[in-house]
Amino acid sequence: MSSYLRRDEALRAWCAQTHADDGVNPKDDKRRQNKSDSKADRKLQQLCKQVSQILELELASLPCAPLLSQTAVVAVMPAPNAGRLNVLVGVHDPAMRTKIELALQQHAGRLRMSVATAITRKRAPELVFTVIKQRSHDDE
């Protein structure tokens, strides 16, 4: 028997056996996904940190909204992806929460424009603001 016939027989025997990955699309291979997911997570965290820094500076320097200078950006998180970011804004006085929420809604476009000019992306992420009570050092 020639060598190419033996090779063909071995391949047919191999194909006749069932394996755990039979019928699985190679694009869905978990080993490849884990590698690309970690890179995407790193980039997403980098974007969130950059947006946090930009918003921190913008909120402190808005001349038309002195109320927003009393706030602090606590965190920026993807909601659910990089197209929309949830910005947690901390306030010390919970009584000012509704006024600050209104001020943030009024200036959301300006803040998004500031983020868009500072980052390098095809589309600027939508910003969703959530106002929370920020703990002060006196509370501890």
C-alpha positions in Angstrom: 0.0 0.0 0.0 1.4 3.4 -0.9 2.1 6.1 1.7 -0.6 8.5 0.5 -3.3 5.7 0.8 -2.2 5.0 4.3 -2.4 8.7 5.1 -5.9 8.9 3.6 -7.0 5.9 5.7 -5.5 7.5 8.9 -7.4 10.8 8.1 -10.6 9.0 7.5 -10.3 7.0 10.7 -9.5 10.3 12.6 -12.6 12.0 11.0 -14.8 9.0 12.0 -14.1 9.5 15.7 -16.1 12.0 17.7 -14.4 14.7 19.7 -15.5 17.3 22.2 -15.0 20.2 19.8 -16.9 18.6 16.9 -19.4 21.1 15.5 -17.9 24.1 17.2 -17.1 27.1 15.1 -13.4 27.9 15.3 -14.3 31.6 15.8 -16.1 30.6 19.0 -12.9 29.0 20.4 -12.6 30.0 24.1 -8.8 30.2 24.0 -8.9 32.9 21.3 -11.7 34.8 23.0 -9.9 35.1 26.3 -7.0 36.7 24.7 -9.0 39.3 22.8 -11.3 39.9 25.8 -8.5 40.9 28.0 -7.2 43.4 25.4 -10.7 44.8 25.0 -11.1 45.1 28.8 -7.8 46.9 29.1 -8.8 49.4 26.4 -12.2 49.9 27.9 -10.7 50.6 31.3 -8.2 53.0 29.7 -11.1 54.9 28.1 -13.1 55.0 31.3 -10.1 56.4 33.2 -9.4 59.0 30.5 -13.1 60.1 30.5 -13.0 60.4 34.3 -10.0 62.7 34.2 -11.6 64.9 31.5 -14.9 65.2 33.3 -13.2 65.9 36.6 -11.5 68.9 35.0 -14.6 70.0 33.1 -16.9 69.9 36.1 -14.5 72.0 38.1 -14.1 74.6 35.4 -17.6 75.2 34.0 -18.1 78.9 34.5 -21.8 78.8 33.8 -22.5 76.1 36.4 -20.7 76.8 39.7 -22.9 74.2 41.4 -21.1 71.5 39.5 -17.8 72.5 40.9 -18.9 71.1 44.2 -19.1 67.6 42.7 -16.5 64.9 42.1 -16.4 62.1 39.5 -16.3 59.0 41.6 -16.1 56.4 38.7 -16.8 55.9 35.1 -18.1 52.5 34.0 -19.3 51.0 30.7 -23.1 50.7 30.5 -23.2 48.2 28.7 -20.3 48.9 26.4 -18.0 51.7 25.3 -20.8 53.4 23.4 -22.4 54.5 26.6 -20.6 55.3 29.8 -22.2 55.6 33.3 -20.6 58.4 35.2 -21.0 58.3 39.0 -20.9 61.8 40.3 -20.5 62.3 44.1 -22.0 65.1 46.1 -21.4 65.8 49.8 -24.8 67.4 50.4 -27.7 65.1 49.5 -30.1 68.0 49.5 -28.5 69.4 46.4 -28.9 66.1 44.5 -31.9 67.2 42.3 -30.3 70.5 41.5 -27.1 68.8 40.5 -28.9 66.3 38.4 -30.7 69.1 36.5 -27.4 70.9 36.0 -25.8 67.8 34.6 -28.7 67.2 32.2 -28.4 70.8 31.0 -24.7 70.6 30.4 -24.5 67.0 29.2 -24.0 68.1 25.6 -21.1 70.3 26.5 -19.5 67.6 28.7 -19.8 65.1 25.9 -18.3 67.5 23.4 -15.3 68.0 25.8 -14.9 64.2 26.0 -15.1 63.9 22.2 -12.4 66.5 21.6 -10.0 64.9 24.1 -10.3 61.3 23.1 -9.5 59.7 19.7 -12.6 57.6 18.7 -14.9 57.5 15.7 -17.9 58.2 17.9 -18.0 60.0 21.3 -19.6 57.8 24.0 -23.0 58.8 25.3 -22.7 59.9 29.0 -25.3 58.9 31.6 -24.9 60.6 34.9 -25.8 59.1 38.3 -25.5 61.3 41.3 -24.6 59.6 44.6 -23.8 60.7 48.1 -20.0 60.9 48.5 -18.6 59.9 51.8 -16.4 62.5 53.4 -13.5 61.9 55.7 -15.7 63.0 58.6 -18.1 60.1 58.0 -15.4 57.5 58.7 
